[in-house]
Structures are given as structure tokens and as C-alpha cells.
């Protein structure tokens, strides 16, 4: 779906490094309008090939008047395309068009009441005042020529601006976050009333277009799929299989780092139920040997990623002339690994801002790949969020236990064991993790929780078991709620549920004498411990 082409793209979102850029994309897609995200500095000559019908400028952490601050091509504002600037995006547009932007004497962070000053299609149907979410230290002092001030707050006199003739609008607040009560209504006003778009994009349309594109690209050549059994790789496998049939062979590398019973379920589902060609590679010894003595988390991820692909290359070579490797890469994977799908990662001549996202951790399916890889990547889900993949998986007929399987890291339990990964520590963690998932399932909470799992921190503590002193392992429990994995909050599990989990772990696992619960949000923490 990414890359420059002569097709018409409904909405293009330019990323200035804001923490909510991906959330803007989610909100646009929730309105059934397709959108893509591009680095902020891609020249208009390149962006125009997509023929965007509307452009949204994201927020960002910089100040527009600082040297080296990210900018977009000013030609965007002369192109006749409706533009909505959000926070930094509004400040940049205002400055580029002649306004004065300065550091405000009083920053505005958190909830605020927005008072509407002028009638505007951007605020159609929205009552004044309305709660919004602010996060800025700079502000537009006066609007650019041709713009009107549409709204203000007690701290920010110019909180929304608009030039109806050129269809250029800016808001200082964040309409994409849940704290802005009428944020979705505002975005729909921009999409439908101002840009004239139709709510016509669906995942069914995405599926049909993706199948046609894969069929055209692959032709009569062969592909192998990196199958883990999770919803991402499973959906990618079924989607590609619908495109090219038995030209696809799924290779399931059982690296010995999966949860209890998972390997058997993968084989049963794909080989027996879905009838997709499957090769099951039992490679636990191979992976554990490479991980021996390794404690650095990034080294673990890199080793597992390299070994994973080497196994693929070996198995694919036995299949004959294979060209493609299918992976279930999702959009959050790409963002966290510092990528910018569809537009490359090289710097341009406009400040070198392309590929601005910081690498939080490498994902084995987008980072840490061997320098020499003989297979071309095919990533049909690269621009989808997890919730979109679940809907698509259901449409493709995948069984419910796979559709609703919780996200699981590619390196598996290796990044839930702090320190060296050994066979004994894996077995201990599997047993603890099985108890966590079992109790959450019994409580009926498995669909309301994004992820819930056990971690083995490698810490021993003093305790009492029976009548004697013990010096045994500590197990940490992690459970979070999230919409897409980009941000997350710790799940407020009932105390009695936490009590049952703790009791079972310490009763059933003799080598554990203490259980703790992780209450860290993301950010500043990540969901996984490593």
C-alpha cells in the first residue's frame, strides 16, 4: 500500500515526530477514510504523485523558530489541497504563511475549555465551550493573512485558525486523543465537510487491493512465510495464500521460546484446519546454543533474528527457487524500529528529518536482519494496526483463538527472561505464564486486556516455605491495556484475581517464593521488560 504511485490517496499525514501521529492515523481510518503517514520533509514533487485529497500535519516536540526545526515543503500550502495542522503542525503552517510564533509566558498542558469565536465548518455541530487536550509551550501570536481566529482558551488566545477560501486550518489542541471530547467530530468535519471525502474505505477493500497487488508482484514465483502462530503472521499467511495459493509454503520455526502448548496449536491450525502447506522446524537446541551466556537484550533480539532468517534460508533452499519471505510486520513495529513505510529512510535536502522516529527496540521482523539475506520481504500488513489486523483476520476466516491471541514478541520468552536464557528458566517461565493466562481467561478478561504475562527477572529473594527459610526466584506479572501497543497503561486487575495468580504460582512452582505486579505505564516503560 505504501510508496509513490499514480493512484489517489485520500489523506496524507506528515509526521513531525509527535507522540500521537499514529493515533491521528487510527482516528482517520476509524472514520473509514484511508490514510498513510510520510516523513515531514518529503518534497511536494514526490508527495504529489500520490494525489492526496487532504493533508494533516502532526504535532511534534520541537519549536518552529529553532534552528534545525523540522519543516515541510512550503509548496504544500499553495497546492490547493485542504490542510489541517495539529499543534506543531498549526504553528509551522502559521509561521510559513507569515504569522508570529513565540514561546508563551504560560505553557498549557492537559485539559482546557475551548471557546468558539467564529462559525466554521471545522466546528460544525460542536457546542461551545468544549473540553480539549493541550500540550504546548509555544503559541501563535496573531493568525497569518487571510486566516480568522476560530477558537481560544483562557491561556491561548489563538487556539484554532482557518482560511476557508484556501481550506487551510489549524488547531493548537490534539483532536485525536480521547480527552478532547469532540475530537472525532472535528476530524470528521475536516474530512467530510472541508475535504469532501467519503467514508468508503474498509478492510474488505484493503484485502481485495492487497491480494491483487501481491498476485501481480509475485506472479508465478514462490514465497515462504515466517509463521509464528500469532494473529499477525497468521493473517499475513492466509492473505498471501489467498493471492497465490500453494505457491506459498509456511515455515514454522519452533525456536523453543514459545508459550506452553503453542507450537502444537500452530501445527494443528495451519496444517490440519487451514490446509496451508507447512514445514515445522524444531530448532530449540540450535537457538539455545546461540543464546548461551548472552544477557544483553538487544544481543538476544539480534541473535534470534539472525538465526530465524538463517533457518528460513536453509528451509527455503530445499523448496527450490523461492523469491519472497512473507512476514506479519505491523505499523507499530515499523515505527518503534525507526522506519517510515513507503517513503524510504534517507535524508533529504530539507533539514534531514526523514526517518525521525527513535529506535526504542528492534523487532526481529524489521530489525536485526542479517546483512546478507537471499529473500525479498513481502509485508502485506505493514501499514495496519493490531485492531485492524484482528478485524481482517476474522474476515479471512481465521479461528477465534488466533484472532484474539495476545501480542507476543518475535524473540518470544527470551525477552521475558532477564539475563541468560536456559532450558530450565524457560520451563519455569512457561509454567508461571500458563497460570497467569489461565486465571485471566477464567475471569473473562482476556479480551479487555492487551497483554498479560509473567516475567522472570532473575532476582532471588528470602522467603519461608513450609517451616524453613527459602532463597528462591521472584516472578513479576505484567498486564496492560492499550489500543495499538504504541501507548499502554497497567491493567487494574481485581485484587482477588491477583491473589489467585500469586497463590497458584507460589504453590505450584517450588522454586518461586515471591510474586510482584508491574504498575508502569508506557511510556516511560515499554510493555515488555526487555
Secondary structure as UniProt FT lines:
FT   STRAND          11..15
FT   TURN            19..20
FT   HELIX           21..30
FT   TURN            31..32
FT   STRAND          35..39
FT   TURN            40..41
FT   HELIX           44..47
FT   HELIX           48..50
FT   STRAND          54..57
FT   TURN            64..65
FT   TURN            67..68
FT   HELIX           74..78
FT   TURN            79..80
FT   STRAND          82..86
FT   HELIX           88..96
FT   TURN            97..98
FT   STRAND          100..116
FT   HELIX           121..123
FT   TURN            124..125
FT   STRAND          130..142
FT   TURN            145..146
FT   STRAND          148..152
FT   STRAND          160..163
FT   TURN            164..167
FT   STRAND          168..171
FT   TURN            175..176
FT   TURN            178..179
FT   TURN            181..182
FT   HELIX           183..188
FT   HELIX           189..194
FT   HELIX           203..218
FT   TURN            219..220
FT   STRAND          222..227
FT   HELIX           231..244
FT   HELIX           245..247
FT   STRAND          248..254
FT   TURN            260..261
FT   HELIX           262..267
FT   HELIX           268..273
FT   STRAND          278..282
FT   HELIX           284..291
FT   TURN            292..293
FT   HELIX           297..318
FT   STRAND          322..326
FT   HELIX           331..336
FT   TURN            337..338
FT   TURN            341..342
FT   TURN            349..351
FT   TURN            354..355
FT   TURN            364..366
FT   STRAND          376..378
FT   TURN            380..383
FT   HELIX           386..395
FT   TURN            396..397
FT   HELIX           400..403
FT   TURN            410..411
FT   HELIX           412..415
FT   HELIX           423..442
FT   TURN            443..444
FT   TURN            446..448
FT   STRAND          451..465
FT   TURN            466..467
FT   STRAND          468..481
FT   STRAND          488..490
FT   HELIX           495..508
FT   TURN            510..511
FT   STRAND          512..517
FT   TURN            523..524
//
